[in-house]
Amino acid sequence: MKLEEIKTKLNEYVGKKVTIKYNLGRNKFEEYDVRIKELYNNVFLVELDNNENKEIKSFSYTDIITKTIKINY
């Protein structure tokens, strides 16, 4: 997948819920139910959908290219 394709795909889902599976290495994963908040040139922001407090995390587009994260739309 190319960078422009990733940005276009993510732009379709701004404000919508997706699931991100984050590869921590050594067969360890974290899974987040998030809402895509904002897109920037090099990173995008997501807001975790937990009820206690709103946490914002950022990921780079290269995380998707290198398969560090996987997004299920």
Secondary structure, 3 states (H helix, E strand, C coil): CCHHHHHHHHHHCECCEEEEEEEEECCEEEEEEEEEEEECCCEEEEEECCCCCCCEEEEEHHHHHCCCEEEEC
